[in-house]
Amino acid sequence: MYMKIIKNLTIILVLASFSSNAQNAKEAIQNTKQIAEGKRDLERDIKELNALKVKLATFKTAFDEHNTIRVNKQKQDIINDMIREVKQSEVKALKARNEIAQSSAEIRTDRREIRRDKDDSNRGRYDRRDDQKDLARDKANMRDDKRDRRDDVRDFEAQIARAERQALILSKLRGFNFSFSPNTVDKSIANKKLMYEFLASLNEDIIATKRELAEDNRERHEDRRERNDDRDERNEHDYYKKRRVR
C-alpha cells in the first residue's frame, strides 16, 4: 500500500513537471514573439509619425494662408492616415488584452509550483532546506509575475483610452470641411487643434511601445531565470530520488 502511494505521488510530480515545462516553453515563445512584434510596431510607428508631421506642416501652411481648397485636400490625406492609425490602435489593444491573459496563466503556474513545493516540504521526501529554498524562490517568481500582470493591465487600460480618443477625433474631423468665414473660423481652429492632439497620441503610442518593450525584455530575463530554477528543482528531485534508491 505504501509503495502504491509513493508511486502515485511520483506520477503526479512527473505530470506536474511536464505541465510546468510546457507552460515555460509556451511563455518563452510568446515573449520572443511579443518582443519581435513590438520592435516592428515601433519602427513602423516612428516612420508613420514622421510622415504625418510632414503632412501637418503642409496643412498648417495652407491653414495660415486661409487656402480653403488646399487645407481640405491635405485634411483628407491626413484623415486616411488617421483611419489606418485607429485600426492599428485597436489591434494593439487586443494584443495588450492577450498579454493580461498570458500573465494570468503564468501566475496560475506559479501557484501550482508553490503548492507542489509545500507538499514536498510537508512530506519530507527530500532535503527540507532545499524544499524551503524552492518555495521561497517560487514565491519570488510569483511576485514578479503579479507585478508584470499589473503592468499589463495598466498598459491595456492606457491603450484603450488612446484608441477611444483617436476614434473620437477621427469621427469629428471626418465630415468637417475647413473654412475661414467669420462664422466658422473658430471651429476650424478648434478642429486644427484636434489634429495636433491626434499627432500627440501617436507619440504617446511610441512611448508606450518603448516602455512595453523594456518590460517584455525584463520579463524574458525573469522567465529564463524561472526556467533555470525549475531545471534546478528537477535536478534536486532526481538527485534525492537516486540517493533514496541506494
C-alpha positions as a Markdown table, in Angstrom:
| # | Residue | x | y | z |
|---|---|---|---|---|
| 1 | Met | 0.0 | 0.0 | 0.0 |
| 2 | Tyr | 2.8 | 2.4 | 1.0 |
| 3 | Met | 4.7 | 1.7 | -2.3 |
| 4 | Lys | 1.5 | 2.3 | -4.3 |
| 5 | Ile | 1.1 | 5.7 | -2.6 |
| 6 | Ile | 4.7 | 6.6 | -3.4 |
| 7 | Lys | 4.2 | 5.5 | -7.0 |
| 8 | Asn | 1.1 | 7.6 | -7.4 |
| 9 | Leu | 2.8 | 10.7 | -5.8 |
| 10 | Thr | 5.8 | 10.2 | -8.2 |
| 11 | Ile | 3.4 | 10.1 | -11.2 |
| 12 | Ile | 1.7 | 13.3 | -10.0 |
| 13 | Leu | 5.0 | 15.1 | -9.6 |
| 14 | Val | 6.2 | 13.9 | -13.1 |
| 15 | Leu | 2.9 | 15.1 | -14.7 |
| 16 | Ala | 3.2 | 18.4 | -12.8 |
| 17 | Ser | 6.8 | 18.8 | -14.0 |
| 18 | Phe | 5.8 | 18.1 | -17.7 |
| 19 | Ser | 2.9 | 20.7 | -17.3 |
| 20 | Ser | 5.3 | 23.3 | -15.9 |
| 21 | Asn | 7.9 | 22.6 | -18.6 |
| 22 | Ala | 5.2 | 23.0 | -21.3 |
| 23 | Gln | 4.0 | 26.3 | -19.8 |
| 24 | Asn | 7.5 | 27.6 | -19.5 |
| 25 | Ala | 8.2 | 26.8 | -23.1 |
| 26 | Lys | 5.0 | 28.4 | -24.2 |
| 27 | Glu | 5.8 | 31.6 | -22.2 |
| 28 | Ala | 9.3 | 31.8 | -23.8 |
| 29 | Ile | 7.8 | 31.5 | -27.3 |
| 30 | Gln | 5.1 | 34.1 | -26.5 |
| 31 | Asn | 7.7 | 36.5 | -25.0 |
| 32 | Thr | 10.0 | 36.2 | -28.0 |
| 33 | Lys | 7.1 | 36.8 | -30.4 |
| 34 | Gln | 5.9 | 39.9 | -28.4 |
| 35 | Ile | 9.4 | 41.5 | -28.5 |
| 36 | Ala | 9.7 | 40.9 | -32.2 |
| 37 | Glu | 6.3 | 42.4 | -32.9 |
| 38 | Gly | 7.0 | 45.3 | -30.5 |
| 39 | Lys | 10.1 | 46.2 | -32.4 |
| 40 | Arg | 8.3 | 46.0 | -35.8 |
| 41 | Asp | 5.5 | 48.2 | -34.4 |
| 42 | Leu | 7.9 | 50.7 | -33.0 |
| 43 | Glu | 9.8 | 51.0 | -36.3 |
| 44 | Arg | 6.6 | 51.4 | -38.3 |
| 45 | Asp | 5.0 | 53.9 | -35.8 |
| 46 | Ile | 8.1 | 56.2 | -35.8 |
| 47 | Lys | 8.1 | 56.2 | -39.6 |
| 48 | Glu | 4.3 | 56.9 | -39.8 |
| 49 | Leu | 4.6 | 59.6 | -37.1 |
| 50 | Asn | 7.3 | 61.4 | -39.0 |
| 51 | Ala | 5.3 | 61.2 | -42.3 |
| 52 | Leu | 2.2 | 62.7 | -40.5 |
| 53 | Lys | 4.3 | 65.5 | -39.1 |
| 54 | Val | 5.3 | 66.5 | -42.7 |
| 55 | Lys | 1.7 | 66.4 | -43.8 |
| 56 | Leu | 0.6 | 68.5 | -40.8 |
| 57 | Ala | 3.3 | 71.1 | -41.6 |
| 58 | Thr | 1.9 | 71.4 | -45.2 |
| 59 | Phe | -1.6 | 71.6 | -43.7 |
| 60 | Lys | -0.6 | 74.4 | -41.3 |
| 61 | Thr | 0.9 | 76.4 | -44.1 |
| 62 | Ala | -2.3 | 76.2 | -46.1 |
| 63 | Phe | -4.3 | 77.0 | -43.0 |
| 64 | Asp | -2.3 | 80.1 | -42.2 |
| 65 | Glu | -2.8 | 81.3 | -45.7 |
| 66 | His | -6.6 | 80.6 | -45.4 |
| 67 | Asn | -6.3 | 78.5 | -48.6 |
| 68 | Thr | -9.6 | 76.5 | -48.2 |
| 69 | Ile | -9.0 | 74.2 | -51.2 |
| 70 | Arg | -5.5 | 73.2 | -50.1 |
| 71 | Val | -6.5 | 72.8 | -46.5 |
| 72 | Asn | -9.3 | 70.4 | -47.2 |
| 73 | Lys | -7.3 | 68.4 | -49.7 |
| 74 | Gln | -4.5 | 68.0 | -47.2 |
| 75 | Lys | -7.0 | 67.2 | -44.5 |
| 76 | Gln | -8.4 | 64.3 | -46.5 |
| 77 | Asp | -4.9 | 62.9 | -46.9 |
| 78 | Ile | -4.4 | 63.2 | -43.1 |
| 79 | Ile | -7.8 | 61.5 | -42.5 |
| 80 | Asn | -6.7 | 58.5 | -44.5 |
| 81 | Asp | -3.7 | 58.2 | -42.2 |
| 82 | Met | -5.9 | 58.6 | -39.1 |
| 83 | Ile | -8.2 | 55.7 | -40.2 |
| 84 | Arg | -5.1 | 53.5 | -40.5 |
| 85 | Glu | -3.8 | 54.5 | -37.1 |
| 86 | Val | -7.2 | 53.9 | -35.4 |
| 87 | Lys | -7.3 | 50.4 | -36.8 |
| 88 | Gln | -3.7 | 49.8 | -35.6 |
| 89 | Ser | -4.6 | 51.1 | -32.1 |
| 90 | Glu | -7.5 | 48.6 | -31.9 |
| 91 | Val | -5.1 | 45.8 | -32.8 |
| 92 | Lys | -2.6 | 47.0 | -30.1 |
| 93 | Ala | -5.5 | 47.0 | -27.5 |
| 94 | Leu | -6.3 | 43.4 | -28.4 |
| 95 | Lys | -2.6 | 42.4 | -28.0 |
| 96 | Ala | -2.5 | 44.1 | -24.7 |
| 97 | Arg | -5.5 | 42.2 | -23.5 |
| 98 | Asn | -3.9 | 38.9 | -24.6 |
| 99 | Glu | -0.8 | 39.8 | -22.6 |
| 100 | Ile | -3.0 | 40.1 | -19.5 |
| 101 | Ala | -4.3 | 36.5 | -20.2 |
| 102 | Gln | -0.7 | 35.3 | -20.5 |
| 103 | Ser | 0.3 | 36.9 | -17.3 |
| 104 | Ser | -2.6 | 35.3 | -15.5 |
| 105 | Ala | -1.6 | 31.9 | -16.9 |
| 106 | Glu | 1.9 | 32.5 | -15.5 |
| 107 | Ile | 0.5 | 33.3 | -12.1 |
| 108 | Arg | -1.6 | 30.1 | -12.1 |
| 109 | Thr | 1.6 | 28.1 | -12.9 |
| 110 | Asp | 3.4 | 29.8 | -10.0 |
| 111 | Arg | 0.6 | 28.8 | -7.7 |
| 112 | Arg | 0.8 | 25.2 | -8.8 |
| 113 | Glu | 4.5 | 25.2 | -8.2 |
| 114 | Ile | 4.2 | 26.7 | -4.8 |
| 115 | Arg | 1.6 | 24.1 | -3.8 |
| 116 | Arg | 4.0 | 21.4 | -5.0 |
| 117 | Asp | 6.8 | 22.9 | -3.0 |
| 118 | Lys | 4.6 | 22.9 | 0.1 |
| 119 | Asp | 3.6 | 19.3 | -0.5 |
| 120 | Asp | 7.3 | 18.3 | -0.9 |
| 121 | Ser | 8.2 | 20.0 | 2.3 |
| 122 | Asn | 5.3 | 18.6 | 4.3 |
| 123 | Arg | 6.1 | 15.0 | 3.2 |
| 124 | Gly | 9.7 | 15.4 | 4.0 |
| 125 | Arg | 10.6 | 13.3 | 0.9 |
| 126 | Tyr | 13.8 | 15.2 | 0.2 |
| 127 | Asp | 16.0 | 17.7 | 1.9 |
| 128 | Arg | 13.8 | 20.1 | 3.8 |
| 129 | Arg | 16.2 | 23.0 | 3.4 |
| 130 | Asp | 16.2 | 22.7 | -0.3 |
| 131 | Asp | 12.4 | 22.4 | -0.2 |
| 132 | Gln | 12.2 | 25.7 | 1.7 |
| 133 | Lys | 14.6 | 27.3 | -0.8 |
| 134 | Asp | 12.5 | 26.2 | -3.7 |
| 135 | Leu | 9.4 | 27.6 | -2.0 |
| 136 | Ala | 11.0 | 31.0 | -1.4 |
| 137 | Arg | 12.2 | 31.1 | -5.0 |
| 138 | Asp | 8.8 | 30.3 | -6.5 |
| 139 | Lys | 7.1 | 32.8 | -4.2 |
| 140 | Ala | 9.6 | 35.5 | -5.5 |
| 141 | Asn | 8.8 | 34.4 | -9.1 |
| 142 | Met | 5.1 | 34.8 | -8.4 |
| 143 | Arg | 5.6 | 38.3 | -7.0 |
| 144 | Asp | 7.5 | 39.2 | -10.2 |
| 145 | Asp | 4.6 | 37.8 | -12.4 |
| 146 | Lys | 2.0 | 39.6 | -10.4 |
| 147 | Arg | 3.9 | 42.9 | -10.9 |
| 148 | Asp | 4.1 | 42.0 | -14.6 |
| 149 | Arg | 0.3 | 41.5 | -14.7 |
| 150 | Arg | -0.3 | 44.9 | -13.0 |
| 151 | Asp | 1.9 | 46.4 | -15.7 |
| 152 | Asp | -0.1 | 44.6 | -18.5 |
| 153 | Val | -3.4 | 45.8 | -17.0 |
| 154 | Arg | -2.1 | 49.4 | -16.9 |
| 155 | Asp | -0.8 | 49.2 | -20.5 |
| 156 | Phe | -4.2 | 47.8 | -21.6 |
| 157 | Glu | -6.2 | 50.5 | -20.0 |
| 158 | Ala | -4.0 | 53.3 | -21.4 |
| 159 | Gln | -4.1 | 51.7 | -24.9 |
| 160 | Ile | -7.9 | 51.5 | -24.7 |
| 161 | Ala | -8.1 | 55.2 | -23.7 |
| 162 | Arg | -5.9 | 56.3 | -26.6 |
| 163 | Ala | -7.7 | 54.2 | -29.1 |
| 164 | Glu | -11.1 | 55.6 | -28.0 |
| 165 | Arg | -9.8 | 59.2 | -28.1 |
| 166 | Gln | -8.3 | 58.7 | -31.5 |
| 167 | Ala | -11.6 | 57.2 | -32.8 |
| 168 | Leu | -13.5 | 60.2 | -31.4 |
| 169 | Ile | -11.2 | 62.7 | -33.0 |
| 170 | Leu | -11.5 | 60.9 | -36.3 |
| 171 | Ser | -15.3 | 60.9 | -36.2 |
| 172 | Lys | -15.2 | 64.7 | -35.5 |
| 173 | Leu | -12.8 | 65.5 | -38.3 |
| 174 | Arg | -14.0 | 63.1 | -41.0 |
| 175 | Gly | -17.1 | 65.0 | -42.1 |
| 176 | Phe | -15.7 | 68.5 | -41.3 |
| 177 | Asn | -14.8 | 71.0 | -44.0 |
| 178 | Phe | -12.4 | 73.7 | -43.0 |
| 179 | Ser | -13.4 | 77.3 | -43.9 |
| 180 | Phe | -12.4 | 80.8 | -42.8 |
| 181 | Ser | -15.5 | 82.8 | -42.8 |
| 182 | Pro | -16.2 | 84.8 | -39.6 |
| 183 | Asn | -18.9 | 82.3 | -38.6 |
| 184 | Thr | -16.7 | 79.2 | -39.0 |
| 185 | Val | -13.1 | 80.2 | -38.3 |
| 186 | Asp | -13.3 | 79.4 | -34.6 |
| 187 | Lys | -14.5 | 75.9 | -35.3 |
| 188 | Ser | -11.7 | 75.4 | -37.9 |
| 189 | Ile | -9.1 | 76.5 | -35.3 |
| 190 | Ala | -10.6 | 74.0 | -32.8 |
| 191 | Asn | -10.5 | 71.2 | -35.3 |
| 192 | Lys | -7.0 | 72.0 | -36.3 |
| 193 | Lys | -6.0 | 71.5 | -32.6 |
| 194 | Leu | -7.7 | 68.1 | -32.7 |
| 195 | Met | -5.3 | 67.1 | -35.5 |
| 196 | Tyr | -2.3 | 68.0 | -33.3 |
| 197 | Glu | -3.9 | 66.2 | -30.4 |
| 198 | Phe | -4.1 | 63.1 | -32.6 |
| 199 | Leu | -0.5 | 63.5 | -33.5 |
| 200 | Ala | 0.4 | 63.7 | -29.8 |
| 201 | Ser | -1.5 | 60.5 | -29.1 |
| 202 | Leu | 0.7 | 58.7 | -31.7 |
| 203 | Asn | 3.8 | 59.9 | -29.9 |
| 204 | Glu | 2.3 | 58.6 | -26.7 |
| 205 | Asp | 1.8 | 55.2 | -28.5 |
| 206 | Ile | 5.5 | 55.2 | -29.3 |
| 207 | Ile | 6.5 | 56.0 | -25.7 |
| 208 | Ala | 4.2 | 53.2 | -24.6 |
| 209 | Thr | 5.6 | 50.7 | -27.1 |
| 210 | Lys | 9.2 | 51.5 | -25.9 |
| 211 | Arg | 8.1 | 51.0 | -22.3 |
| 212 | Glu | 6.4 | 47.7 | -23.1 |
| 213 | Leu | 9.5 | 46.5 | -25.0 |
| 214 | Ala | 11.6 | 47.2 | -21.9 |
| 215 | Glu | 9.0 | 45.3 | -19.7 |
| 216 | Asp | 9.0 | 42.4 | -22.2 |
| 217 | Asn | 12.8 | 42.2 | -22.1 |
| 218 | Arg | 12.7 | 42.2 | -18.3 |
| 219 | Glu | 10.1 | 39.5 | -18.3 |
| 220 | Arg | 12.2 | 37.5 | -20.7 |
| 221 | His | 15.1 | 37.6 | -18.3 |
| 222 | Glu | 12.8 | 36.7 | -15.4 |
| 223 | Asp | 11.3 | 33.8 | -17.4 |
| 224 | Arg | 14.7 | 32.5 | -18.3 |
| 225 | Arg | 15.7 | 32.6 | -14.6 |
| 226 | Glu | 12.4 | 30.8 | -13.7 |
| 227 | Arg | 13.2 | 28.1 | -16.3 |
| 228 | Asn | 16.6 | 27.6 | -14.8 |
| 229 | Asp | 15.1 | 27.5 | -11.3 |
| 230 | Asp | 12.6 | 24.8 | -12.5 |
| 231 | Arg | 15.5 | 22.8 | -14.0 |
| 232 | Asp | 17.5 | 23.0 | -10.8 |
| 233 | Glu | 14.4 | 21.8 | -8.8 |
| 234 | Arg | 14.1 | 18.8 | -11.2 |
| 235 | Asn | 17.7 | 18.0 | -10.8 |
| 236 | Glu | 17.3 | 18.2 | -7.0 |
| 237 | His | 14.4 | 15.8 | -7.2 |
| 238 | Asp | 16.3 | 13.4 | -9.4 |
| 239 | Tyr | 19.4 | 13.6 | -7.1 |
| 240 | Tyr | 17.5 | 12.8 | -3.9 |
| 241 | Lys | 15.4 | 10.1 | -5.6 |
| 242 | Lys | 18.7 | 8.3 | -6.6 |
| 243 | Arg | 20.0 | 8.6 | -3.1 |
| 244 | Arg | 16.8 | 7.1 | -1.7 |
| 245 | Val | 17.0 | 4.2 | -4.1 |
| 246 | Arg | 20.6 | 3.5 | -2.9 |
